[in-house]
């Protein structure tokens, strides 16, 4: 049994399994020092991490970003922490005076806390959709076709859309940087989706089903065959996937996710409420039913 890193769990309560490359050792060079006024420096972050986890010789970390947040006076620090259980993504927030760190995730607040996010993300989401166009609840799903957790979540969403006419699901490509064929798969999916949403979701299901058989070396061959399987011409899809404008559309979808602090997959916004993809069907249905009643 692997030993537990209790301090990591206590300090970073929202840790998720990282879909990132393994972290560099703590002493290795990382990002450039933060230069914006009011942001904590890399030196301060590394010092904090050293004092917090320095007693664990096999724990290392890499600073991913230090940036301001939408909440006045709080800066966000994103890291990858690697320990005996592998790499984990983490984030914490630093107060303007540099004296306090706050763990967890910033949440919108107010009587209608998710309304603004719903308006913004639903307006910007342009991916293929399924479900009634006038459904009271929209789920914007950010997904990676190489991600096993996305594969696990897909049947739950399939069931929800087939059984609940109150929900529409919009799929946004969000290939993760450490997955060696996910960006290519996203480009193929984008091109298939330009023929029809039905073909798109058939293709997505086919890729998830074949996920374990696809690798960087055979991705073009496998994805082309899967495109043929769903009824579009695979060779044309392959040519489309290689075009700069297709790559740009995938990158735009990634940028959209990042603008709403998506850093792992699957991530969903249910009428603006941000949730991870590990929800069971009953919980997801309850959230959708509740959101529908708020309209």
HUWO-V443149 format. One record per residue. PSI is psi in whole degrees, -180 to 180 (none if undefined). NEAR is the number of other ideal C-beta (glycine too) atoms within 8 Angstrom. Layout:
psi=PSI near=NEAR
psi=PSI near=NEAR
//
This chain:
psi=133 near=2
psi=139 near=5
psi=150 near=5
psi=139 near=5
psi=81 near=11
psi=-44 near=6
psi=-36 near=8
psi=-45 near=14
psi=-41 near=10
psi=-41 near=6
psi=-43 near=9
psi=82 near=12
psi=-17 near=8
psi=27 near=9
psi=140 near=10
psi=158 near=8
psi=125 near=9
psi=134 near=10
psi=60 near=11
psi=172 near=12
psi=152 near=7
psi=147 near=8
psi=151 near=13
psi=158 near=9
psi=156 near=6
psi=-29 near=10
psi=-4 near=3
psi=151 near=7
psi=143 near=3
psi=-141 near=7
psi=162 near=8
psi=152 near=5
psi=144 near=7
psi=136 near=9
psi=-19 near=5
psi=141 near=7
psi=135 near=3
psi=-13 near=6
psi=144 near=11
psi=149 near=10
psi=162 near=9
psi=-38 near=12
psi=-42 near=7
psi=-41 near=9
psi=-46 near=13
psi=-36 near=10
psi=-42 near=8
psi=-46 near=9
psi=-38 near=12
psi=-43 near=9
psi=-29 near=6
psi=-42 near=8
psi=7 near=11
psi=-23 near=7
psi=-14 near=4
psi=102 near=8
psi=-22 near=4
psi=16 near=6
psi=124 near=12
psi=168 near=11
psi=161 near=12
psi=129 near=10
psi=124 near=13
psi=-44 near=8
psi=153 near=8
psi=115 near=14
psi=159 near=8
psi=160 near=8
psi=175 near=9
psi=-12 near=3
psi=120 near=7
psi=130 near=3
psi=-1 near=5
psi=133 near=13
psi=148 near=13
psi=133 near=13
psi=124 near=13
psi=136 near=11
psi=164 near=14
psi=122 near=15
psi=129 near=16
psi=126 near=11
psi=-164 near=12
psi=-25 near=7
psi=9 near=6
psi=-178 near=9
psi=141 near=12
psi=142 near=15
psi=147 near=16
psi=155 near=12
psi=150 near=12
psi=170 near=12
psi=145 near=14
psi=132 near=11
psi=161 near=11
psi=-31 near=7
psi=-3 near=5
psi=16 near=7
psi=-11 near=4
psi=142 near=6
psi=138 near=8
psi=122 near=9
psi=159 near=9
psi=-158 near=7
psi=135 near=6
psi=135 near=9
psi=145 near=5
psi=152 near=8
psi=152 near=4
psi=180 near=5
psi=-38 near=3
psi=73 near=6
psi=-24 near=8
psi=-3 near=10
psi=-45 near=8
psi=-43 near=8
psi=-41 near=13
psi=-47 near=12
psi=-44 near=9
psi=-49 near=9
psi=-36 near=13
psi=-33 near=12
psi=-37 near=6
psi=-22 near=7
psi=124 near=11
psi=9 near=4
psi=171 near=10
psi=147 near=9
psi=161 near=10
psi=153 near=8
psi=165 near=10
psi=135 near=6
psi=-29 near=6
psi=18 near=4
psi=140 near=11
psi=-21 near=7
psi=129 near=13
psi=130 near=12
psi=120 near=13
psi=116 near=11
psi=124 near=12
psi=120 near=13
psi=157 near=16
psi=124 near=15
psi=-14 near=15
psi=-5 near=12
psi=121 near=14
psi=-30 near=6
psi=-33 near=11
psi=-41 near=14
psi=-42 near=9
psi=-34 near=8
psi=-23 near=13
psi=-43 near=12
psi=-33 near=7
psi=-43 near=11
psi=-39 near=12
psi=-46 near=9
psi=-42 near=9
psi=-47 near=14
psi=-37 near=12
psi=-26 near=6
psi=-17 near=5
psi=113 near=9
psi=2 near=6
psi=2 near=9
psi=142 near=14
psi=138 near=13
psi=127 near=13
psi=127 near=13
psi=126 near=12
psi=126 near=13
psi=133 near=15
psi=68 near=14
psi=134 near=14
psi=147 near=13
psi=-23 near=6
psi=0 near=7
psi=122 near=12
psi=-10 near=7
psi=6 near=11
psi=-38 near=13
psi=-39 near=10
psi=-44 near=11
psi=-39 near=15
psi=-40 near=15
psi=-43 near=14
psi=-46 near=16
psi=-41 near=14
psi=-44 near=13
psi=-41 near=12
psi=-41 near=14
psi=-21 near=13
psi=-15 near=6
psi=-45 near=7
psi=154 near=6
psi=-36 near=9
psi=-47 near=6
psi=-38 near=13
psi=-51 near=14
psi=-29 near=11
psi=-41 near=10
psi=-45 near=15
psi=-48 near=13
psi=-40 near=10
psi=-40 near=11
psi=-44 near=14
psi=-41 near=11
psi=-36 near=6
psi=7 near=10
psi=-45 near=11
psi=-16 near=4
psi=-6 near=6
psi=138 near=13
psi=176 near=7
psi=-32 near=6
psi=-33 near=4
psi=9 near=9
psi=-46 near=12
psi=-46 near=8
psi=-48 near=7
psi=-44 near=11
psi=-37 near=17
psi=-44 near=13
psi=-38 near=9
psi=-35 near=14
psi=-44 near=16
psi=-40 near=10
psi=-34 near=7
psi=1 near=11
psi=11 near=6
psi=163 near=11
psi=111 near=7
psi=-39 near=12
psi=-36 near=7
psi=-37 near=8
psi=-41 near=15
psi=-42 near=13
psi=-41 near=8
psi=-41 near=11
psi=-27 near=13
psi=-7 near=7
psi=143 near=8
psi=-36 near=5
psi=-30 near=6
psi=-46 near=13
psi=-40 near=10
psi=-38 near=8
psi=-40 near=9
psi=-44 near=14
psi=-34 near=8
psi=-38 near=8
psi=-41 near=15
psi=-46 near=11
psi=-36 near=8
psi=-47 near=12
psi=-45 near=12
psi=-32 near=9
psi=-18 near=6
psi=25 near=11
psi=32 near=7
psi=126 near=10
psi=6 near=8
psi=164 near=11
psi=150 near=14
psi=146 near=13
psi=133 near=15
psi=148 near=12
psi=111 near=15
psi=102 near=12
psi=42 near=10
psi=-15 near=14
psi=121 near=10
psi=124 near=9
psi=155 near=10
psi=175 near=9
psi=7 near=13
psi=13 near=5
psi=140 near=11
psi=166 near=6
psi=-45 near=9
psi=-41 near=6
psi=-44 near=8
psi=-42 near=13
psi=-40 near=10
psi=-42 near=8
psi=-43 near=12
psi=-47 near=15
psi=-40 near=9
psi=-46 near=8
psi=-38 near=13
psi=-34 near=11
psi=-16 near=6
psi=-11 near=7
psi=none near=6
//
